[in-house]
């Protein structure tokens, strides 16, 4: 919800758009005009940027460069892990019902 919206906005400002949009319409039962309905159009959710690998790969500070980019993407990773954990906990609790 709101947390993903904030993460997405922050990443986009830094040049990391979200990818994975697949559907044309929001699922039945969800309002099309909802401010976060855009996320319901995704069947995957990821972000990345392309950079000139030939000019960077052989530099001494390449690992620092990669680490800096991964650090920028960390909020999205943490959000996804939190959601997956909730899904797994729900699955686990339903096994015992």
C-alpha positions in Angstrom: 0.0 0.0 0.0 1.3 3.3 1.1 4.8 2.0 2.0 5.2 0.5 -1.5 4.0 3.8 -3.0 6.7 5.7 -1.1 9.4 3.3 -2.0 8.4 3.4 -5.6 8.4 7.2 -5.7 11.8 7.4 -4.0 13.3 4.8 -6.4 11.9 6.6 -9.4 13.4 9.9 -8.3 16.8 8.2 -8.1 16.3 6.7 -11.6 15.1 3.2 -10.7 11.6 2.7 -12.2 9.5 -0.3 -11.2 9.0 -3.0 -13.8 6.6 -5.9 -14.1 3.5 -4.3 -15.3 1.5 -6.9 -17.1 -2.2 -6.3 -16.9 -4.2 -3.6 -18.7 -7.0 -3.3 -16.2 -7.2 -3.4 -12.4 -8.7 -6.7 -11.1 -12.4 -7.0 -10.6 -13.5 -5.5 -7.3 -10.8 -2.9 -7.1 -11.5 0.8 -8.0 -9.6 1.9 -11.1 -9.1 5.4 -9.7 -7.5 4.2 -6.5 -4.1 6.0 -6.1 -2.2 2.7 -5.8 -4.2 0.7 -8.4 -1.1 0.9 -10.7 0.6 -1.8 -8.5 -2.3 -4.2 -9.2 -1.3 -4.1 -12.9 1.9 -6.0 -12.1 2.4 -9.7 -12.0 6.0 -9.2 -11.0 7.7 -6.4 -9.3 11.4 -5.4 -9.8 13.6 -2.5 -10.5 17.0 -2.0 -12.1 18.9 0.4 -14.2 21.2 -0.2 -17.2 24.7 1.2 -17.1 27.6 1.0 -19.5 29.2 -2.2 -18.4 32.3 -2.1 -20.6 33.4 1.2 -19.1 32.7 0.1 -15.5 33.4 -3.6 -15.1 37.2 -3.4 -15.2 37.5 -0.4 -12.9 39.0 -1.0 -9.4 35.9 0.4 -7.6 33.4 -1.8 -9.6 32.3 -3.6 -6.4 31.7 -0.3 -4.7 29.7 0.9 -7.7 27.5 -2.3 -7.6 27.1 -2.1 -3.8 25.9 1.5 -4.0 23.2 0.6 -6.5 22.1 -2.4 -4.5 21.9 -0.3 -1.4 19.5 2.1 -3.2 17.3 -0.9 -4.1 17.3 -2.3 -0.5 14.0 -0.7 0.6 12.2 -2.5 -2.2 13.9 -5.8 -1.3 13.0 -5.4 2.3 9.4 -4.6 1.5 9.1 -7.7 -0.8 10.6 -9.9 1.9 8.2 -8.6 4.5 5.2 -9.3 2.2 6.5 -12.8 1.4 7.0 -13.6 5.0 3.4 -12.6 5.7 2.2 -14.8 2.9 4.2 -17.8 4.2 3.0 -17.3 7.7 -0.6 -17.2 6.4 0.0 -20.4 4.4 1.5 -22.1 7.4 -1.3 -21.1 9.8 -3.9 -22.4 7.3 -2.3 -25.8 7.2 -3.3 -26.4 10.8 -7.0 -25.2 10.5 
